[in-house]
Amino acid sequence: MEDRGTAELRKLFINVENSVNLAACSQGALLFTVRNSFQKYLDDQVEFGNPWDIWSQKAKEFQKIISRLINAREDEIAVQSSVSSSYSSLLSSFDFKPGDNILTNDLEYPTTNFISLAQERRGAKVITVRNINGEISPENIEENLNTHTRLVTSNHVSSLNGFKMDVENIAKKAHENNSFIYVDAYQSLGAMNVDIRKLDVDFLASGTLKWLLGASGVAFLYVKGEIAEGLEPTDIGWFSQSNPFKFGANELNYAAGANRFQSGTWSIPSLYASIEGVRTIMEVGVRRIERKIRNLTDYTIHQLSNHGFSIMTPMDHHKRGGIIAINMISPERVEKILREKYKIFTSARGNALRIAPHFYNTMGDIDTFVQVLKDNFRDARHA
């Protein structure tokens, strides 16, 4: 049975009546308020010419709404351009000693692995934990920890197969080993409740493009307050300093808190848009969204399994986020046909066709998708 408010919520979006948007893991459906925010950015520039005060206020507004979303303090949030820039800036604050290592895993989005490996030029060794049947447990992490582990990385939900890492227990094991923990929450934030205090992680990054319904070009880095002041990143910009407008500086004076990880001028249009996306998520309610996504993914997995499709995502909803990965031959071809012929938006990765229903989707959307897949792509099923 559909949530009685779904019909009203769908009216917030431009493109959900004439298409089936199941690609929230790559790009959420477009809100009217997000589209309008781009026009507001242009209007402000036309009216005020150089509205730097408005733009600076947008950055502060973004910090404030993100801090509320994850139960952090505003001074623990640095505005960034991407998760890649967030993680690079963070690692630049580590002074690696011979033998130090970064413990990562093969279910991370590739940016984490690539940037971690780049630290080998700075003396760090990278240890990569391999998944077992698409899952990684806290015990798998613990087995690879040692006294030289400076940082443990853990995505919250894997972009590859939708597996949800037990971040809370991984953080506990990392801290027992006197290691820091960094989390990529791009595939969980907006789809499930993320409480930074409950997870007790040291660093967390996410962008706003996907489940948060915002735009590309803006992201954030959370840095636990009691840690920030002891870190001095070198991958920085003028906003990392206490006086960003100081010309001819001959020394560094870092800004307080997480702001020391900021870079240069933000993507202003993206800030306008992403604030609107996050605001909608909070107004609808994260816990309500999480329940809706769970119902939709449960239903989808049941329907696909009944028609003989192989699911790469864990069956247990406690072990998955909002992504369902379907084992397919040539998933990019299937994605292209679904998009161009049927106006069904999905997202291919590796050997899987991924779908990611959000709160604006209905059981009818799922039925349409499954029917098209069953009627046209049985030959693309992997055993």
C-alpha positions as CSV (number, residue, x, y, z in Angstrom):
1,M,0.0,0.0,0.0
2,E,1.4,3.4,-0.9
3,D,2.1,6.1,1.6
4,R,-1.0,8.3,1.5
5,G,1.2,11.4,1.0
6,T,3.2,10.1,-2.0
7,A,0.9,11.7,-4.5
8,E,1.3,15.1,-2.9
9,L,5.1,14.7,-2.6
10,R,5.4,13.8,-6.3
11,K,4.0,17.2,-7.1
12,L,7.3,18.7,-5.8
13,F,9.1,17.2,-8.7
14,I,9.3,18.1,-12.4
15,N,10.0,14.8,-14.1
16,V,8.3,12.0,-12.2
17,E,4.9,11.8,-14.0
18,N,6.3,11.2,-17.6
19,S,9.2,9.1,-16.6
20,V,10.3,6.6,-14.0
21,N,13.3,7.9,-12.1
22,L,15.0,5.0,-10.3
23,A,18.5,6.5,-10.4
24,A,18.8,8.3,-7.0
25,C,22.2,6.6,-6.5
26,S,23.5,8.8,-9.4
27,Q,21.0,11.7,-9.8
28,G,17.8,12.2,-7.9
29,A,14.7,13.5,-9.6
30,L,14.5,17.3,-10.2
31,L,12.7,19.4,-7.6
32,F,10.8,22.5,-8.8
33,T,12.6,24.4,-6.0
34,V,16.0,23.3,-7.2
35,R,15.3,24.4,-10.7
36,N,13.9,27.8,-9.4
37,S,17.0,28.2,-7.3
38,F,19.2,28.5,-10.4
39,Q,17.0,31.3,-11.6
40,K,17.3,32.9,-8.2
41,Y,21.1,32.8,-8.4
42,L,20.9,34.6,-11.8
43,D,18.3,37.1,-10.5
44,D,20.5,38.0,-7.6
45,Q,23.5,38.5,-9.8
46,V,21.5,40.8,-12.2
47,E,20.0,42.8,-9.3
48,F,23.0,43.2,-7.1
49,G,25.9,42.8,-9.5
50,N,28.4,41.4,-7.0
51,P,26.3,39.9,-4.2
52,W,29.2,38.5,-2.2
53,D,27.4,38.9,1.1
54,I,24.5,36.8,-0.2
55,W,26.9,34.1,-1.5
56,S,28.8,34.0,1.8
57,Q,25.5,33.6,3.6
58,K,24.6,30.7,1.3
59,A,27.8,28.9,2.4
60,K,26.9,29.4,6.0
61,E,23.3,28.3,5.4
62,F,24.7,25.2,3.8
63,Q,26.9,24.4,6.8
64,K,23.9,25.0,9.1
65,I,21.5,22.7,7.3
66,I,24.1,19.9,6.9
67,S,25.0,20.1,10.6
68,R,21.3,19.7,11.4
69,L,21.0,16.8,9.0
70,I,23.8,14.7,10.6
71,N,23.6,16.0,14.2
72,A,26.9,17.9,14.0
73,R,28.0,21.4,14.9
74,E,28.3,24.1,12.3
75,D,32.0,24.5,13.0
76,E,32.5,20.8,12.2
77,I,31.4,21.2,8.6
78,A,33.7,22.4,5.8
79,V,32.1,23.3,2.4
80,Q,33.8,21.5,-0.4
81,S,33.4,20.9,-4.1
82,S,33.3,17.1,-4.1
83,V,34.0,14.1,-1.9
84,S,37.3,13.7,-3.8
85,S,38.4,17.2,-2.8
86,S,37.2,16.5,0.8
87,Y,39.3,13.4,1.2
88,S,42.3,14.8,-0.5
89,S,42.3,17.8,1.8
90,L,41.9,15.6,4.8
91,L,44.8,13.3,3.9
92,S,47.0,16.3,3.3
93,S,46.8,17.0,7.0
94,F,48.4,13.6,7.9
95,D,52.1,13.5,8.4
96,F,52.8,9.9,7.5
97,K,55.8,8.2,9.1
98,P,57.6,5.2,7.7
99,G,55.5,2.1,8.1
100,D,52.2,4.0,8.5
101,N,49.2,2.6,6.7
102,I,45.7,3.4,5.5
103,L,43.3,0.6,5.8
104,T,40.6,0.7,3.0
105,N,38.5,-1.8,1.2
106,D,37.4,-2.8,-2.3
107,L,33.7,-1.8,-1.9
108,E,34.7,1.9,-1.6
109,Y,33.9,4.3,-4.4
110,P,37.1,4.3,-6.5
111,T,38.0,7.9,-5.4
112,T,38.9,6.6,-1.9
113,N,41.2,3.9,-3.3
114,F,42.9,6.2,-5.8
115,I,43.5,9.0,-3.3
116,S,44.7,6.6,-0.7
117,L,47.2,5.0,-3.1
118,A,48.5,8.5,-4.0
119,Q,49.7,8.7,-0.3
120,E,52.2,6.0,-0.9
121,R,54.4,8.7,-2.5
122,R,54.2,10.4,0.9
123,G,55.3,7.3,2.8
124,A,52.0,5.6,3.6
125,K,51.2,2.0,2.8
126,V,47.7,1.1,1.6
127,I,46.1,-2.1,2.8
128,T,42.9,-3.1,0.9
129,V,40.4,-5.5,2.6
130,R,38.7,-7.6,0.0
131,N,35.0,-8.3,0.2
132,I,33.6,-11.8,0.9
133,N,30.5,-12.4,-1.3
134,G,29.9,-8.7,-1.6
135,E,30.2,-8.0,2.2
136,I,32.8,-6.7,4.6
137,S,32.3,-7.1,8.4
138,P,33.9,-5.2,11.3
139,E,35.8,-8.4,12.0
140,N,37.3,-8.3,8.4
141,I,38.5,-4.8,9.2
142,E,39.8,-5.8,12.7
143,E,41.9,-8.6,11.2
144,N,43.9,-6.1,9.1
145,L,44.4,-3.4,11.7
146,N,47.9,-3.0,13.2
147,T,49.8,-0.5,15.3
148,H,50.8,1.5,12.2
149,T,47.2,2.0,10.9
150,R,46.6,5.7,11.0
151,L,43.3,5.8,9.2
152,V,40.5,3.3,8.4
153,T,38.1,4.2,5.6
154,S,34.6,2.8,5.4
155,N,31.9,3.8,2.9
156,H,28.5,3.7,4.6
157,V,26.7,2.1,1.7
158,S,28.6,0.6,-1.3
159,S,27.9,2.3,-4.6
160,L,28.7,-1.0,-6.2
161,N,26.1,-3.4,-4.7
162,G,24.2,-1.4,-2.0
163,F,25.8,-3.3,0.9
164,K,25.6,-1.2,4.1
165,M,28.8,-1.3,6.2
166,D,28.5,-1.6,10.0
167,V,30.1,1.8,10.5
168,E,29.4,2.1,14.2
169,N,31.3,-1.1,15.0
170,I,34.0,-0.4,12.5
171,A,34.6,2.9,14.2
172,K,34.7,1.2,17.6
173,K,37.4,-1.2,16.4
174,A,39.4,1.6,14.7
175,H,39.3,3.7,17.9
176,E,40.4,0.7,20.1
177,N,43.4,0.5,17.8
178,N,44.1,4.3,18.2
179,S,43.2,4.8,14.5
180,F,41.1,7.5,12.9
181,I,38.1,6.6,10.8
182,Y,36.8,8.3,7.6
183,V,33.4,7.6,6.1
184,D,32.0,8.2,2.6
185,A,28.3,8.7,3.1
186,Y,27.4,9.7,-0.4
187,Q,25.1,6.7,-0.9
188,S,23.4,6.9,2.5
189,L,22.8,10.5,3.4
190,G,19.3,11.4,2.3
191,A,18.2,7.8,2.1
192,M,18.7,6.9,5.8
193,N,19.2,8.4,9.1
194,V,22.9,9.4,9.7
195,D,23.6,10.5,13.2
196,I,27.3,11.5,13.5
197,R,27.3,11.2,17.3
198,K,25.9,7.7,17.3
199,L,28.3,6.5,14.6
200,D,31.2,8.2,16.5
201,V,33.3,8.7,13.4
202,D,36.1,11.2,13.1
203,F,35.6,12.3,9.5
204,L,32.7,12.0,7.1
205,A,32.1,13.3,3.6
206,S,29.2,13.5,1.2
207,G,28.0,15.4,-1.8
208,T,24.4,16.6,-2.6
209,L,23.9,15.3,-6.1
210,K,22.3,11.9,-5.4
211,W,19.8,11.1,-2.6
212,L,20.0,14.7,-1.2
213,L,18.4,16.0,-4.5
214,G,20.8,18.9,-4.9
215,A,23.4,19.6,-7.6
216,S,26.9,18.7,-8.6
217,G,29.8,20.9,-7.5
218,V,29.1,21.1,-3.8
219,A,30.0,18.7,-1.0
220,F,31.1,18.8,2.6
221,L,33.7,17.3,5.0
222,Y,32.7,16.7,8.6
223,V,35.6,16.9,11.1
224,K,35.1,16.0,14.7
225,G,35.5,19.2,16.7
226,E,38.1,18.0,19.2
227,I,40.3,16.7,16.3
228,A,40.2,19.6,13.9
229,E,42.4,22.0,15.8
230,G,45.3,19.5,15.7
231,L,45.3,19.1,11.9
232,E,47.0,21.3,9.4
233,P,46.1,20.4,5.8
234,T,48.3,21.5,2.9
235,D,45.7,20.9,0.2
236,I,43.9,24.2,1.0
237,G,42.6,27.5,-0.4
238,W,42.1,31.0,0.9
239,F,39.0,30.1,2.9
240,S,41.2,27.7,5.0
241,Q,42.7,30.8,6.8
242,S,41.4,32.9,9.6
243,N,41.9,36.0,7.4
244,P,41.3,34.8,3.8
245,F,41.7,38.3,2.4
246,K,45.2,38.9,3.7
247,F,47.5,39.8,0.9
248,G,51.2,39.1,1.1
249,A,50.9,36.6,3.9
250,N,54.1,35.1,5.2
251,E,52.6,32.5,7.5
252,L,49.6,30.3,7.8
253,N,46.9,31.0,10.3
254,Y,44.3,28.3,10.0
255,A,40.6,29.1,10.4
256,A,38.9,27.5,13.4
257,G,37.3,24.1,13.2
258,A,36.6,22.3,10.0
259,N,36.8,25.6,8.0
260,R,40.6,25.0,7.8
261,F,39.8,22.3,5.2
262,Q,37.9,24.7,2.9
263,S,39.4,25.6,-0.4
264,G,38.6,28.4,-2.8
265,T,35.3,30.1,-4.0
266,W,32.4,27.7,-3.8
267,S,30.2,26.7,-6.7
268,I,27.6,29.3,-5.9
269,P,24.8,28.1,-8.1
270,S,25.2,24.6,-6.6
271,L,24.9,26.0,-3.1
272,Y,21.6,27.7,-4.0
273,A,20.3,24.4,-5.4
274,S,21.7,22.0,-2.8
275,I,20.2,23.9,0.1
276,E,16.8,23.4,-1.5
277,G,17.4,19.7,-2.0
278,V,18.5,19.1,1.6
279,R,15.7,21.3,2.9
280,T,13.2,19.0,1.2
281,I,14.8,15.9,2.6
282,M,14.5,17.3,6.1
283,E,10.9,18.6,5.6
284,V,9.7,15.1,4.4
285,G,11.6,13.5,7.2
286,V,14.6,11.2,7.0
287,R,13.1,8.3,9.0
288,R,9.9,8.5,6.9
289,I,12.1,8.4,3.7
290,E,14.1,5.4,5.1
291,R,10.9,3.4,5.7
292,K,9.6,4.2,2.3
293,I,12.8,3.2,0.6
294,R,12.9,-0.1,2.6
295,N,9.4,-0.9,1.5
296,L,10.2,-0.2,-2.1
297,T,13.4,-2.2,-2.2
298,D,11.8,-5.1,-0.4
299,Y,9.1,-5.2,-3.0
300,T,11.5,-4.8,-5.9
301,I,13.8,-7.6,-4.8
302,H,10.7,-9.9,-4.4
303,Q,9.4,-9.1,-7.8
304,L,12.8,-9.4,-9.6
305,S,13.6,-12.7,-7.8
306,N,10.2,-14.1,-8.9
307,H,11.1,-13.5,-12.5
308,G,14.5,-15.1,-12.3
309,F,16.8,-12.1,-12.0
310,S,19.9,-12.4,-10.0
311,I,20.3,-9.8,-7.2
312,M,23.8,-8.8,-6.1
313,T,22.5,-6.8,-3.1
314,P,22.1,-8.4,0.3
315,M,18.6,-9.8,0.9
316,D,18.6,-8.8,4.5
317,H,17.4,-5.1,4.6
318,H,19.6,-4.5,7.7
319,K,22.6,-5.1,5.4
320,R,21.6,-2.8,2.6
321,G,20.9,0.8,1.7
322,G,18.7,2.0,-1.1
323,I,20.6,0.5,-4.0
324,I,19.6,-2.7,-5.7
325,A,22.2,-4.2,-8.1
326,I,20.9,-6.6,-10.7
327,N,23.4,-8.9,-12.3
328,M,23.2,-8.2,-16.0
329,I,25.1,-8.8,-19.3
330,S,26.0,-5.5,-20.8
331,P,24.3,-3.3,-18.2
332,E,25.3,-0.1,-19.9
333,R,23.3,-1.2,-23.0
334,V,20.3,-2.0,-20.9
335,E,20.5,1.3,-19.1
336,K,20.7,3.2,-22.5
337,I,17.7,1.4,-23.9
338,L,15.6,1.9,-20.8
339,R,16.4,5.6,-20.8
340,E,15.9,6.3,-24.5
341,K,13.0,4.0,-25.3
342,Y,11.1,3.7,-22.1
343,K,12.0,6.8,-20.1
344,I,13.1,4.6,-17.2
345,F,16.2,6.0,-15.5
346,T,18.7,3.6,-14.0
347,S,22.4,3.5,-13.4
348,A,24.9,0.8,-14.6
349,R,28.1,0.0,-12.6
350,G,30.4,-2.9,-13.3
351,N,28.4,-6.1,-14.0
352,A,25.2,-4.6,-12.5
353,L,22.2,-2.5,-13.5
354,R,21.5,-0.5,-10.4
355,I,18.2,1.0,-9.4
356,A,17.7,3.3,-6.4
357,P,14.1,4.2,-5.6
358,H,13.5,7.3,-3.5
359,F,10.5,8.6,-1.6
360,Y,8.8,10.0,-4.8
361,N,8.6,6.5,-6.3
362,T,5.6,4.3,-6.2
363,M,4.9,0.5,-6.4
364,G,3.6,1.3,-9.8
365,D,7.0,2.6,-10.9
366,I,8.5,-0.7,-9.7
367,D,5.9,-2.7,-11.5
368,T,6.6,-0.8,-14.8
369,F,10.3,-1.3,-14.5
370,V,10.0,-5.0,-13.7
371,Q,7.6,-5.6,-16.5
372,V,9.8,-3.9,-19.1
373,L,12.8,-5.8,-17.8
374,K,11.0,-9.1,-17.9
375,D,9.5,-8.5,-21.4
376,N,12.7,-7.2,-23.1
377,F,15.8,-8.2,-21.2
378,R,15.5,-11.8,-20.2
379,D,18.4,-12.6,-22.4
380,A,20.6,-10.1,-20.5
381,R,20.2,-11.9,-17.2
382,H,23.3,-13.3,-15.5
383,A,22.9,-16.6,-13.7
